[in-house]
Amino acid sequence: MRTQSIESYLNCSFECGCGRIHKSLFAHYIFEPGAIKKLPALLSQLGYKRPYLISDTHTYEIAGRRAEEALGKADISFASHVLKSPDKGDLAADEHALGSIAMANDKEADIIISIGTGTINDLGRYFSYITGRPFLLIATAPSMDGLVSGVAPLIFHNMKVTFPAQEPLALICDADIMAAAPLKMLAAGAADILGKYNCLLDWKLSNIVNDEYYCDTIAGIMRTAVDQTMECASGLSSHDGEAVSVLTQALVLSGIAMDFSGNSRPASGAEHHQSHYWEMQFLFDGTAAVLHGTKVGIGTVLMLELYNRLSEMEKPDFARIRENISCRTSMENWEKEMRRCYRDGAEGIIALEKKSKKNDPQGLLKRLFVIEEKWDEIQALAKTAPKASEIYNILEKMGAARIPADVGICREYVYDSIRYGKELRDRYTILQLLWDIGELDNAAEKLVEKYCNKI
């Protein structure tokens, strides 16, 4: 199986053809059986003497206890804080969990170690960042793409916000633990990577329309990671060790790509906006959380469907679109919709729009002239998108969720996420393009009709 080497990207710095210097502080990657036993030696090599371990109820039993035993045998002092996992669903990466970590903080600790892959990783690396200490991660499942990234998506005032965070110096993965992860977590990790098909399209789309910075080198790293995941997907259902290793490398490469770009653009597009929107609704409703990658997989099918339809769309009547700009929803009505959809998080959405002016008529007018001029280029990009059905079939083979109903997402939430999910970020995607040309509401109706017929 062809894989892309991680070693060449460890603790690297190079001048890229895009004109920027790409850097990664991530320096040590250990993926092997019994890898946690190497923790004491790694800490000694790095020069750290007192770690602060952060885990939750589940990850402590999976790997936290082993880390403590390894440190104890090496006579290394440590502090350990175990967050209580909820009875149903997953722990939320919010201000309450962060406060618990802060209150248990060991001021004498010289390095933060998260033991877990998703929420615990996000919380740990953000806590590391705000306290000015280095970070190390012991992963417990290949379930998400933020293993080594320098950002952390956290829930703040009921909003999913991406904060700067501390990139890990090292990642320790016990191969046996990673391969034994529940299939739903393996599938979630693979789905998160498959979502890169869409986010790379969105990134290039913004480059075409807005002249946003775009790097072929970074995009190439991500494409290879996605291709590797496609190759190993069939082996994940049987917990094949090589397939899990390949998936983990792809997830690591995704984080490196984000570090190279300085933000999450190479790994997050409209498919993530869908996921974040649904996650907020689950929180508002008090519904058990669904794995991030699982939601991303569903969102990817929906967004690729939009690209597939865009590739066959006739060129819009841009003169008519410009003439009807004044007929679009007023800011007053838009704010009412934001309060309906985003509830307690609406003020943050409204504040973002006032700052970014994504929906401002003057900005729209400017974009429309560019879209009209570059319509053939935009359609050519859309024609490179995989078929939504292809990703749907891969998810099905892995036993992963494929449509919103599979995880209890209702028609209304899907309809609103397609129309208003773009308001979560100041990031140009297929959703903003369809809004620009006046086709987003129609697209939302067609997607709901096709993919939400079960509920």
Phi, psi and chi 1 to 4 in degrees:
 res  aa     phi    psi   chi1   chi2   chi3   chi4
   1 MET       -  128.2 -175.3  179.1  -66.6      -
   2 ARG   -73.7  129.2  178.8  177.7   57.7   87.9
   3 THR  -130.4  157.3   59.9      -      -      -
   4 GLN   -98.4  127.3 -176.7  172.0 -165.2      -
   5 SER   -68.0  135.8  172.9      -      -      -
   6 ILE   -86.7  -29.4  -70.2  176.7      -      -
   7 GLU   -53.9  -37.8  -78.3   66.2   29.2      -
   8 SER   -68.5  -14.6   59.3      -      -      -
   9 TYR  -104.3    0.9  -61.9  121.4      -      -
  10 LEU   -75.8  127.8  -64.1  177.7      -      -
  11 ASN    46.5   50.0 -165.0   24.6      -      -
  12 CYS  -110.9  164.0   71.8      -      -      -
  13 SER  -153.4  125.0  176.1      -      -      -
  14 PHE  -150.7  151.4   64.1   93.6      -      -
  15 GLU   -85.0  124.4 -172.7  171.0   -8.9      -
  16 CYS   -98.2  158.5 -177.9      -      -      -
  17 GLY   -62.4  -17.6      -      -      -      -
  18 CYS   -75.7   -8.8   71.6      -      -      -
  19 GLY    99.6   -4.3      -      -      -      -
  20 ARG  -107.7  161.6  -67.1 -171.7  179.8 -174.4
  21 ILE   -99.6  120.3  -64.5  176.4      -      -
  22 HIS   -94.9  133.8  -61.7  -42.3      -      -
  23 LYS  -130.5  149.4  -62.2  179.8  179.9  179.3
  24 SER  -141.5  126.8  173.6      -      -      -
  25 LEU   -85.4  -15.9  -64.4  175.6      -      -
  26 PHE   -60.8  119.8  174.8   52.7      -      -
  27 ALA  -121.6  -20.8      -      -      -      -
  28 HIS  -134.4  126.4  -57.5  -86.2      -      -
  29 TYR  -128.6  116.3  176.4   60.9      -      -
  30 ILE  -120.2  113.1  -56.4  173.6      -      -
  31 PHE  -128.3  101.5 -173.6  101.9      -      -
  32 GLU  -166.3  161.1   60.0 -173.7   58.8      -
  33 PRO   -61.3  137.8  -23.6   34.7      -      -
  34 GLY    69.8   22.5      -      -      -      -
  35 ALA   -60.2  -28.8      -      -      -      -
  36 ILE   -62.8  -26.9  -64.6  174.3      -      -
  37 LYS   -64.1  -18.4  -65.7  178.3 -179.1  178.4
  38 LYS   -86.3   -1.8  -67.5 -166.0  171.9 -176.9
  39 LEU   -57.5  -49.8  174.9   60.3      -      -
  40 PRO   -58.2  -44.6  -25.7   36.5      -      -
  41 ALA   -64.6  -37.4      -      -      -      -
  42 LEU   -66.4  -44.0 -179.9   58.9      -      -
  43 LEU   -59.9  -42.5  -70.4  175.3      -      -
  44 SER   -62.6  -42.1  177.6      -      -      -
  45 GLN   -62.1  -39.1  176.9 -175.1  -13.8      -
  46 LEU   -80.4  -14.8  -64.5  172.7      -      -
  47 GLY    90.4   22.8      -      -      -      -
  48 TYR  -107.9  143.8  -61.4  108.5      -      -
  49 LYS  -119.5  -20.0  -61.4 -179.8  178.9  179.5
  50 ARG  -142.8   97.4 -175.7  176.9  174.8   83.6
  51 PRO   -84.5  154.6   30.0  -34.4      -      -
  52 TYR  -110.7  110.5  174.1   27.6      -      -
  53 LEU   -89.5  132.9  -50.1 -179.4      -      -
  54 ILE  -123.8  126.1  -57.8  169.0      -      -
  55 SER  -146.5  178.7   59.9      -      -      -
  56 ASP  -121.2 -179.9   63.8   24.5      -      -
  57 THR   -53.1  -42.4  -50.8      -      -      -
  58 HIS   -74.7  -50.4  -60.2  -49.7      -      -
  59 THR   -69.8  -24.1   63.6      -      -      -
  60 TYR   -64.7  -43.5  177.8   77.4      -      -
  61 GLU   -69.5  -32.2  -66.4  -59.3  -31.8      -
  62 ILE   -75.3  -44.8  -65.8  169.1      -      -
  63 ALA  -140.9  -23.2      -      -      -      -
  64 GLY   -62.3  -43.6      -      -      -      -
  65 ARG   -63.1  -39.5 -165.9 -175.3  -58.1  -82.0
  66 ARG   -64.0  -39.0  -61.0 -172.3 -162.5 -171.5
  67 ALA   -64.0  -42.9      -      -      -      -
  68 GLU   -62.4  -42.4  -69.7 -177.3   -6.4      -
  69 GLU   -63.6  -41.0  -69.8  172.5   -6.2      -
  70 ALA   -64.2  -42.0      -      -      -      -
  71 LEU   -67.6  -40.4  -67.1  171.1      -      -
  72 GLY   -61.3  -43.5      -      -      -      -
  73 LYS   -63.9  -28.1  -71.3  179.8  179.8  178.9
  74 ALA   -92.6    5.8      -      -      -      -
  75 ASP    57.1   39.4  -69.0  -35.2      -      -
  76 ILE  -101.8  121.9  -64.3  177.0      -      -
  77 SER   -70.0  145.8  -60.8      -      -      -
  78 PHE  -154.8  160.4   63.1   88.0      -      -
  79 ALA  -114.3  147.8      -      -      -      -
  80 SER  -139.0  131.2  179.2      -      -      -
  81 HIS  -126.0  123.7 -179.9   56.4      -      -
  82 VAL  -110.1  113.5 -179.1      -      -      -
  83 LEU   -76.8  139.4  -70.1  157.4      -      -
  84 LYS   -78.0  122.2 -173.8  179.4 -175.4  -58.2
  85 SER   -76.3  142.9  -59.0      -      -      -
  86 PRO   -66.5  156.5   24.3  -33.1      -      -
  87 ASP   -63.6  -34.2  -64.8  -28.4      -      -
  88 LYS  -125.9  141.8  -65.5 -177.7  178.6 -179.6
  89 GLY    77.0 -165.7      -      -      -      -
  90 ASP  -112.6  158.9  -61.8  -46.5      -      -
  91 LEU   -62.4  138.1 -176.1   71.7      -      -
  92 ALA   -91.1  139.1      -      -      -      -
  93 ALA   -86.5   74.2      -      -      -      -
  94 ASP  -123.8 -175.9   58.8   14.2      -      -
  95 GLU   -65.1  -25.1   52.8  -94.8   76.7      -
  96 HIS   -70.6  -45.7  -57.3  -67.6      -      -
  97 ALA   -65.5  -40.4      -      -      -      -
  98 LEU   -64.0  -38.3 -175.8   63.5      -      -
  99 GLY   -63.7  -38.3      -      -      -      -
 100 SER   -62.2  -42.3  176.2      -      -      -
 101 ILE   -64.3  -41.2  -68.1  170.0      -      -
 102 ALA   -67.0  -39.4      -      -      -      -
 103 MET   -68.9  -28.0  -67.5  178.4   72.3      -
 104 ALA   -93.4    5.2      -      -      -      -
 105 ASN   -56.8  136.6  177.1   38.8      -      -
 106 ASP   -98.3  108.2  176.7   11.0      -      -
 107 LYS   -65.0  -22.0  -66.9 -177.7  179.0 -180.0
 108 GLU   -82.7  -13.1  -58.1  -58.9  -42.5      -
 109 ALA   -66.2  138.9      -      -      -      -
 110 ASP  -107.8    0.0   54.6    5.2      -      -
 111 ILE  -154.4  143.1 -173.3  169.0      -      -
 112 ILE   -99.1  132.8  -52.4  -62.4      -      -
 113 ILE  -124.7  116.6  -60.3  179.3      -      -
 114 SER   -90.0  138.7  -84.2      -      -      -
 115 ILE  -119.0   97.9  -57.6  170.2      -      -
 116 GLY   151.3  171.9      -      -      -      -
 117 THR  -111.3  -45.0  -61.3      -      -      -
 118 GLY   -95.5  -94.0      -      -      -      -
 119 THR   -57.7  -46.9  -63.7      -      -      -
 120 ILE   -63.3  -37.0  -67.4  -63.4      -      -
 121 ASN   -63.2  -49.1 -179.6   17.0      -      -
 122 ASP   -59.9  -45.9  -68.2  -26.2      -      -
 123 LEU   -65.0  -44.8  -70.5  166.7      -      -
 124 GLY   -64.3  -44.9      -      -      -      -
 125 ARG   -73.5  -26.9   66.7  175.6 -177.0 -107.3
 126 TYR   -73.1  -41.9 -179.8   66.1      -      -
 127 PHE   -62.4  -38.2 -175.3   69.0      -      -
 128 SER   -60.9  -43.2  172.6      -      -      -
 129 TYR   -63.2  -47.9  174.9   81.2      -      -
 130 ILE   -75.8  -17.7   62.3  176.1      -      -
 131 THR  -101.1   -0.7   58.3      -      -      -
 132 GLY    70.5   30.6      -      -      -      -
 133 ARG  -118.9  152.1  -72.7  174.8  -74.8 -173.8
 134 PRO   -67.4  167.0   24.0  -33.9      -      -
 135 PHE  -133.4  142.7  179.2   59.6      -      -
 136 LEU  -136.6  142.9 -173.2  151.1      -      -
 137 LEU  -120.5  132.3  175.1   63.8      -      -
 138 ILE  -108.6  106.7  -61.5  175.0      -      -
 139 ALA   -81.4  150.9      -      -      -      -
 140 THR  -119.8   -7.5   53.0      -      -      -
 141 ALA  -165.5  144.9      -      -      -      -
 142 PRO   -86.4   67.7   31.9  -33.0      -      -
 143 SER  -110.3   -4.1   60.2      -      -      -
 144 MET  -156.8  165.5   52.5   87.4   76.7      -
 145 ASP   -97.5    8.5   67.8   -6.7      -      -
 146 GLY   -99.0   24.0      -      -      -      -
 147 LEU   -55.2  -42.6  -68.5  173.7      -      -
 148 VAL  -127.0   21.7  -59.9      -      -      -
 149 SER   -79.5  165.4   77.6      -      -      -
 150 GLY  -103.9   24.0      -      -      -      -
 151 VAL  -133.3  158.3  -63.9      -      -      -
 152 ALA  -137.1  116.8      -      -      -      -
 153 PRO   -79.7  114.2   26.2  -29.2      -      -
 154 LEU  -123.8  158.3  -55.7  173.4      -      -
 155 ILE   -95.1  118.5  -61.3  165.0      -      -
 156 PHE  -131.7  118.8 -178.5   57.0      -      -
 157 HIS    54.3   44.8  -70.7  171.0      -      -
 158 ASN    68.0   13.4  -62.5  -59.1      -      -
 159 MET  -117.2  142.1  -82.6  -73.8  -65.1      -
 160 LYS   -84.0  112.9 -162.3   66.4  175.6  -78.2
 161 VAL  -123.6  135.9 -179.3      -      -      -
 162 THR   -91.8  119.1  -61.2      -      -      -
 163 PHE  -107.4  153.2  -69.5   91.2      -      -
 164 PRO   -65.4  146.2   22.7  -32.7      -      -
 165 ALA  -146.4  173.9      -      -      -      -
 166 GLN   -87.8  119.5 -176.6   64.8   51.4      -
 167 GLU   -66.3  136.5  178.6 -175.7   -0.5      -
 168 PRO   -69.9  144.0   25.9  -34.4      -      -
 169 LEU   -72.3  -30.4  -68.7  173.3      -      -
 170 ALA  -150.0  152.5      -      -      -      -
 171 LEU  -127.4  124.1  170.5   62.1      -      -
 172 ILE  -110.6  123.5  -65.1  176.3      -      -
 173 CYS  -127.7  112.5  -57.0      -      -      -
 174 ASP   -74.3  115.6 -175.5  -54.3      -      -
 175 ALA   -57.4  -37.1      -      -      -      -
 176 ASP   -69.3  -40.6  -66.6  -27.7      -      -
 177 ILE   -64.5  -44.8  -70.1  175.4      -      -
 178 MET   -63.3  -43.1  -60.9  -68.9  -84.7      -
 179 ALA   -70.4  -25.8      -      -      -      -
 180 ALA   -86.3   -1.4      -      -      -      -
 181 ALA   -58.3  147.7      -      -      -      -
 182 PRO   -54.1  145.6  -25.2   34.8      -      -
 183 LEU   -56.3  -35.2 -179.6   56.3      -      -
 184 LYS   -63.2  -29.1   70.3  173.7 -175.2  177.5
 185 MET   -78.2  -38.2  -59.2 -170.1   80.3      -
 186 LEU   -63.0  -43.4  -59.2 -179.2      -      -
 187 ALA   -65.2  -36.9      -      -      -      -
 188 ALA   -64.8  -40.9      -      -      -      -
 189 GLY   -63.6  -43.7      -      -      -      -
 190 ALA   -64.6  -40.7      -      -      -      -
 191 ALA   -64.8  -37.6      -      -      -      -
 192 ASP   -60.9  -40.2 -154.5   -3.9      -      -
 193 ILE   -71.4  -40.9  -70.6  -65.2      -      -
 194 LEU   -60.4  -26.9  -66.1  177.4      -      -
 195 GLY   -62.2  -18.9      -      -      -      -
 196 LYS   -66.6  -23.8  -52.8  -35.4  172.7 -157.1
 197 TYR   -53.9  -45.0  -82.8  126.6      -      -
 198 ASN   -76.0  -43.9 -176.7   78.7      -      -
 199 CYS   -66.7  -31.5   74.8      -      -      -
 200 LEU   -68.6  -35.4  -70.2  175.4      -      -
 201 LEU   -63.1  -44.6  -70.4  165.5      -      -
 202 ASP   -62.0  -41.3  -77.8  -16.9      -      -
 203 TRP   -63.0  -47.1 -168.5   16.6      -      -
 204 LYS   -66.0  -36.6 -174.7   59.8  179.8  178.6
 205 LEU   -58.6  -45.2  176.4   64.9      -      -
 206 SER   -66.5  -33.6 -174.8      -      -      -
 207 ASN   -62.0  -40.2  172.2 -107.4      -      -
 208 ILE   -69.7  -45.7  -65.7  170.4      -      -
 209 VAL   -82.8  -41.4  175.7      -      -      -
 210 ASN  -113.0    1.8  -61.4  -50.6      -      -
 211 ASP    58.2   32.5 -162.1   27.5      -      -
 212 GLU   -66.0  146.9  179.9 -177.2  -18.9      -
 213 TYR   -53.2  135.5  163.8   75.0      -      -
 214 TYR  -145.4  138.7  178.6   84.8      -      -
 215 CYS  -125.0  120.3  174.9      -      -      -
 216 ASP   -65.6  -33.2  -76.3  -38.1      -      -
 217 THR   -64.2  -47.9  -61.7      -      -      -
 218 ILE   -64.6  -44.5  -63.5  173.6      -      -
 219 ALA   -60.8  -36.8      -      -      -      -
 220 GLY   -65.2  -38.9      -      -      -      -
 221 ILE   -59.7  -44.8  -67.8  171.2      -      -
 222 MET   -68.3  -40.0  -80.2  -50.0  -35.5      -
 223 ARG   -62.8  -40.6  -72.4 -167.4 -166.6   97.7
 224 THR   -64.2  -40.6  -58.0      -      -      -
 225 ALA   -60.8  -41.4      -      -      -      -
 226 VAL   -66.4  -44.2  178.0      -      -      -
 227 ASP   -60.7  -41.1  -69.2  -17.3      -      -
 228 GLN   -60.2  -42.4  -69.7  174.7 -168.4      -
 229 THR   -65.6  -39.3  -58.0      -      -      -
 230 MET   -59.2  -40.1  -70.5  -79.1  -80.3      -
 231 GLU   -67.9  -33.6  -69.2  176.5   11.1      -
 232 CYS   -97.0   -4.9   78.2      -      -      -
 233 ALA   -54.4  -40.2      -      -      -      -
 234 SER   -65.8  -26.8   60.4      -      -      -
 235 GLY   -80.2  -15.2      -      -      -      -
 236 LEU   -69.1  -34.0  -65.6  175.9      -      -
 237 SER   -63.5  -22.4   58.4      -      -      -
 238 SER  -104.4   11.1   61.0      -      -      -
 239 HIS    58.2   34.8  -62.8  -96.5      -      -
 240 ASP   -60.4  128.9  176.5   74.5      -      -
 241 GLY   -61.5  -40.8      -      -      -      -
 242 GLU   -67.0  -40.4 -176.3 -179.6   -0.1      -
 243 ALA   -63.1  -41.5      -      -      -      -
 244 VAL   -65.6  -38.2  172.1      -      -      -
 245 SER   -62.9  -43.6  174.8      -      -      -
 246 VAL   -64.3  -44.0  170.4      -      -      -
 247 LEU   -61.2  -44.3  171.8   59.3      -      -
 248 THR   -61.3  -42.2  -55.2      -      -      -
 249 GLN   -61.2  -40.3  -74.3 -162.0   55.8      -
 250 ALA   -62.5  -41.7      -      -      -      -
 251 LEU   -64.7  -39.0  -66.3  166.5      -      -
 252 VAL   -65.7  -43.5  170.2      -      -      -
 253 LEU   -62.0  -33.2  -73.0  168.2      -      -
 254 SER   -62.0  -43.6  177.8      -      -      -
 255 GLY   -65.0  -39.6      -      -      -      -
 256 ILE   -63.3  -40.8  -70.0  172.8      -      -
 257 ALA   -60.9  -40.0      -      -      -      -
 258 MET   -64.7  -39.4  -75.2 -171.9  -89.9      -
 259 ASP   -65.4  -41.0  -79.7  -23.3      -      -
 260 PHE   -61.4  -38.6  -76.7  169.9      -      -
 261 SER   -83.0  -20.8   68.7      -      -      -
 262 GLY    87.7    1.0      -      -      -      -
 263 ASN  -158.1 -175.3   56.6   47.4      -      -
 264 SER   -89.8    9.8   62.0      -      -      -
 265 ARG   -53.8  -42.7 -172.3   46.8  134.1  155.0
 266 PRO   -69.0   -9.9  -15.9   29.8      -      -
 267 ALA  -129.3    6.4      -      -      -      -
 268 SER  -149.3  121.4  174.9      -      -      -
 269 GLY  -136.3 -146.0      -      -      -      -
 270 ALA   -62.4  -28.7      -      -      -      -
 271 GLU   -64.4  -33.2   76.7  -66.0  -30.9      -
 272 HIS   -75.1  -32.0  -87.0   66.3      -      -
 273 HIS   -63.2  -37.6  -61.2  167.7      -      -
 274 GLN   -62.3  -48.4  -57.4  -57.4  -69.9      -
 275 SER   -58.9  -46.7  172.8      -      -      -
 276 HIS   -65.2  -39.4  -66.5  -30.4      -      -
 277 TYR   -62.4  -46.8 -176.4   87.7      -      -
 278 TRP   -64.4  -38.2  -61.4  -29.4      -      -
 279 GLU   -61.3  -40.6 -179.4  175.7   -5.4      -
 280 MET   -62.8  -40.5  -69.6  176.4   65.9      -
 281 GLN   -65.0  -38.7  -58.2  -49.9  -45.1      -
 282 PHE   -59.8  -42.0  -73.2  153.6      -      -
 283 LEU   -64.9  -46.2  -74.3  167.7      -      -
 284 PHE   -60.1  -38.5  -67.9  141.6      -      -
 285 ASP   -86.2   -6.0  -65.8  -17.6      -      -
 286 GLY    70.1   28.0      -      -      -      -
 287 THR   -91.0  145.5  -56.5      -      -      -
 288 ALA   -57.0  137.6      -      -      -      -
 289 ALA   -67.9  154.9      -      -      -      -
 290 VAL  -115.5  141.6  174.3      -      -      -
 291 LEU   -51.6  137.8  -72.1  171.2      -      -
 292 HIS   -53.7  -51.4  166.3   74.3      -      -
 293 GLY   -62.1  -32.1      -      -      -      -
 294 THR   -60.9  -46.4  -59.7      -      -      -
 295 LYS   -67.4  -38.0  -61.1 -168.7  -61.9  -68.0
 296 VAL   -61.3  -40.5  168.0      -      -      -
 297 GLY   -59.2  -44.7      -      -      -      -
 298 ILE   -63.8  -45.0  -62.7  169.2      -      -
 299 GLY   -61.7  -34.0      -      -      -      -
 300 THR   -65.1  -42.3  -62.1      -      -      -
 301 VAL   -58.9  -44.9  172.0      -      -      -
 302 LEU   -65.0  -45.3  -63.2  178.4      -      -
 303 MET   -71.9  -35.2  -64.3  -56.1  100.5      -
 304 LEU   -67.1  -32.0  -72.7  178.3      -      -
 305 GLU   -59.1  -39.4  179.9   81.0   24.8      -
 306 LEU   -65.7  -41.6  -66.3 -179.1      -      -
 307 TYR   -65.9  -39.4  -90.3  108.7      -      -
 308 ASN   -60.5  -40.5  -65.0  159.2      -      -
 309 ARG   -72.8  -35.6  -64.6 -175.1 -179.2 -166.4
 310 LEU   -61.8  -36.7  175.2   63.2      -      -
 311 SER   -63.9  -21.4   70.4      -      -      -
 312 GLU  -108.8    1.7  -60.5  174.2   -7.5      -
 313 MET   -73.7  140.5 -173.3 -177.5  -63.3      -
 314 GLU   -71.4  151.7  -68.3 -174.4    5.2      -
 315 LYS   -61.8  127.0 -172.4  172.2 -176.6  177.3
 316 PRO   -65.1  161.7  -18.8   31.7      -      -
 317 ASP   -85.2   91.2 -176.4  -16.9      -      -
 318 PHE   -68.0  -31.0  -75.5   94.7      -      -
 319 ALA   -62.2  -44.2      -      -      -      -
 320 ARG   -65.8  -39.9 -179.2 -174.7   58.8   79.6
 321 ILE   -60.7  -42.9  -66.0  171.7      -      -
 322 ARG   -66.9  -37.9  -74.9 -170.0  -75.8  -89.8
 323 GLU   -64.5  -29.3  -70.7  173.7   -0.2      -
 324 ASN   -97.8    9.8  -68.3  -28.3      -      -
 325 ILE   -58.3  -39.0  -74.4  178.8      -      -
 326 SER   -67.2  -16.1   60.5      -      -      -
 327 CYS   -88.4   -1.8  -60.2      -      -      -
 328 ARG   -73.2  166.8  -61.7 -151.4  177.8 -166.1
 329 THR   -53.6  133.1  -58.3      -      -      -
 330 SER   -70.0  159.3   67.3      -      -      -
 331 MET   -60.9  -35.7 -179.5   56.5   67.3      -
 332 GLU   -62.1  -47.2 -179.9 -178.9    0.6      -
 333 ASN   -69.0  -34.8  -72.2  -24.6      -      -
 334 TRP   -62.5  -43.1  176.6   85.2      -      -
 335 GLU   -63.9  -35.7  -71.2 -172.4    7.1      -
 336 LYS   -62.7  -41.3  -72.3 -179.4 -179.6  178.5
 337 GLU   -65.2  -38.9  -77.6  -70.1   86.6      -
 338 MET   -63.7  -40.1  -66.3  -52.9   99.3      -
 339 ARG   -69.2  -31.8  -68.4 -169.2  171.4   92.3
 340 ARG   -69.8  -45.3  177.0 -177.5   67.2   80.8
 341 CYS   -80.2  -44.5  -67.3      -      -      -
 342 TYR   -97.4   -5.1  -74.8   96.5      -      -
 343 ARG    46.5 -118.1  -63.9 -174.0 -105.6 -172.7
 344 ASP   -66.1  -15.8  -69.2  -15.7      -      -
 345 GLY   -96.5    4.9      -      -      -      -
 346 ALA   -63.2  -37.7      -      -      -      -
 347 GLU   -62.9  -34.8  -65.7  -50.9  -44.8      -
 348 GLY   -66.7  -37.5      -      -      -      -
 349 ILE   -66.6  -44.1  -64.6  -66.4      -      -
 350 ILE   -64.7  -40.8  -66.9  169.6      -      -
 351 ALA   -64.1  -38.6      -      -      -      -
 352 LEU   -63.9  -40.6  174.8   62.0      -      -
 353 GLU   -65.7  -39.2  174.4   56.4   28.4      -
 354 LYS   -63.5  -29.9  -70.2  179.3  179.0  178.1
 355 LYS   -83.7  -45.4  178.6 -179.0  178.2 -179.6
 356 SER   -87.0  -29.0   65.5      -      -      -
 357 LYS    55.7   42.5  -60.3 -176.0 -176.8  -59.4
 358 LYS   -59.1  -34.1  -59.1 -175.5  -57.5  -59.0
 359 ASN  -105.8   12.8  -56.0  -40.6      -      -
 360 ASP   -67.2  132.9  178.4   72.5      -      -
 361 PRO   -57.0  -37.0  -27.2   36.0      -      -
 362 GLN   -68.1  -41.8  -67.9  -55.9  -47.6      -
 363 GLY   -65.2  -40.5      -      -      -      -
 364 LEU   -60.6  -45.4  168.8   58.3      -      -
 365 LEU   -59.9  -42.3 -170.1   60.9      -      -
 366 LYS   -63.3  -43.7  179.6  179.8  177.7 -179.0
 367 ARG   -66.2  -37.7  -69.5 -165.2  -59.1  -86.0
 368 LEU   -60.1  -38.2  -76.6  171.5      -      -
 369 PHE   -65.4  -38.0  -79.0  107.3      -      -
 370 VAL   -69.1  -44.2  176.6      -      -      -
 371 ILE   -61.0  -42.2  -65.4  168.8      -      -
 372 GLU   -62.6  -44.8 -178.5  176.5   16.9      -
 373 GLU   -65.0  -35.4  178.5 -174.9   -5.1      -
 374 LYS  -110.1   23.8  -62.2 -172.9  176.6 -178.5
 375 TRP   -58.3  -41.6 -179.7 -105.2      -      -
 376 ASP   -63.8  -39.0  -70.2  -16.0      -      -
 377 GLU   -67.3  -39.2 -174.4  176.9   -4.6      -
 378 ILE   -65.0  -43.7  -70.1  169.8      -      -
 379 GLN   -66.8  -35.9  -83.8 -150.2  -54.1      -
 380 ALA   -63.2  -39.2      -      -      -      -
 381 LEU   -62.2  -45.9  174.2   68.5      -      -
 382 ALA   -60.6  -33.0      -      -      -      -
 383 LYS   -69.4  -16.3  -69.7 -178.9 -172.8  -59.6
 384 THR   -84.2   -8.1   67.6      -      -      -
 385 ALA   -69.0  139.9      -      -      -      -
 386 PRO   -62.4  157.1  -14.5   26.7      -      -
 387 LYS   -69.7  137.2  -65.1  -64.6 -177.0 -177.7
 388 ALA   -56.6  -36.1      -      -      -      -
 389 SER   -63.6  -31.6   58.2      -      -      -
 390 GLU   -65.8  -45.3 -179.6 -178.7    2.9      -
 391 ILE   -67.7  -38.5  -56.3  -56.1      -      -
 392 TYR   -56.3  -45.4 -179.6  100.4      -      -
 393 ASN   -67.2  -37.5  -69.5  -24.3      -      -
 394 ILE   -65.8  -43.8  -67.9  172.0      -      -
 395 LEU   -60.2  -40.6  -66.4  173.5      -      -
 396 GLU   -62.3  -42.7 -174.7  174.0   41.0      -
 397 LYS   -64.4  -29.7  -71.0  178.2 -178.4  177.5
 398 MET   -84.7   -4.5  -68.8 -169.0  -62.1      -
 399 GLY    75.2   22.6      -      -      -      -
 400 ALA   -90.9  161.2      -      -      -      -
 401 ALA   -64.4  142.9      -      -      -      -
 402 ARG  -123.5  -31.4  -54.4  171.6  -55.9  -74.8
 403 ILE  -127.8  159.0   60.0  174.2      -      -
 404 PRO   -52.5  -38.6  -29.4   37.1      -      -
 405 ALA   -61.3  -25.3      -      -      -      -
 406 ASP   -61.9  -25.9  -70.7  -18.2      -      -
 407 VAL  -121.3   18.6  -68.7      -      -      -
 408 GLY    79.0   23.7      -      -      -      -
 409 ILE   -88.2  120.9  -58.0  170.9      -      -
 410 CYS   -78.7  164.8   67.5      -      -      -
 411 ARG   -56.5  -42.8  -66.9  172.3   64.5   99.2
 412 GLU   -61.1  -43.1  178.6 -174.8    0.3      -
 413 TYR   -66.4  -36.0  -71.6  166.0      -      -
 414 VAL   -67.8  -46.2  176.6      -      -      -
 415 TYR   -58.2  -45.9 -177.1   59.7      -      -
 416 ASP   -70.8  -34.3  -74.3  -21.3      -      -
 417 SER   -67.1  -33.6   69.5      -      -      -
 418 ILE   -72.5  -40.3  -63.2  165.7      -      -
 419 ARG   -76.4  -37.3  -63.7  172.5   71.0 -148.3
 420 TYR  -123.3    0.5  -60.2  127.3      -      -
 421 GLY   -62.0  -26.9      -      -      -      -
 422 LYS   -65.1  -17.5   71.1 -174.2 -173.0   67.4
 423 GLU   -76.5  -10.1  -48.0  -59.2   -8.8      -
 424 LEU   -69.1  -28.1  -86.7  164.1      -      -
 425 ARG  -138.3  153.5  -62.0  -76.3 -173.4  -86.2
 426 ASP   -88.7   74.6  179.6   16.2      -      -
 427 ARG  -145.6  122.7 -179.8  163.6  -71.5 -179.9
 428 TYR   -78.0  128.9 -159.7   85.2      -      -
 429 THR  -141.9 -178.2   70.3      -      -      -
 430 ILE   -56.1  -32.8 -179.3   67.4      -      -
 431 LEU   -65.8  -42.9  -64.1  175.4      -      -
 432 GLN   -68.8  -37.1 -172.7   71.1   40.8      -
 433 LEU   -61.2  -46.3  173.2   78.6      -      -
 434 LEU   -65.5  -34.5  -68.0  175.1      -      -
 435 TRP   -65.0  -43.0 -177.5   85.8      -      -
 436 ASP   -56.6  -40.8  -75.3   -8.9      -      -
 437 ILE   -94.4    9.9   62.1  175.9      -      -
 438 GLY    75.9   23.8      -      -      -      -
 439 GLU  -113.5    2.5  -69.7  -67.7  -28.4      -
 440 LEU   -68.9  -44.4 -173.1   55.6      -      -
 441 ASP   -61.5  -41.7  -73.9   -2.4      -      -
 442 ASN   -64.2  -40.9 -179.3   48.2      -      -
 443 ALA   -63.6  -39.8      -      -      -      -
 444 ALA   -62.4  -42.9      -      -      -      -
 445 GLU   -63.1  -41.4  -69.2  173.7    0.8      -
 446 LYS   -69.7  -39.0  -70.8 -177.9  177.7  178.5
 447 LEU   -66.4  -42.4  -77.7 -172.4      -      -
 448 VAL   -62.8  -40.1  166.9      -      -      -
 449 GLU   -63.0  -37.8 -178.6   64.0   27.3      -
 450 LYS   -82.3  -39.4 -179.9  172.2 -179.0  177.3
 451 TYR  -107.9   -4.3  -72.1   98.4      -      -
 452 CYS  -122.5   35.6  -61.6      -      -      -
 453 ASN   -81.3   -4.8   58.3  -11.8      -      -
 454 LYS   -89.9  -21.5  -71.9 -171.7  177.0 -178.0
 455 ILE  -135.2      -   54.9  174.5      -      -
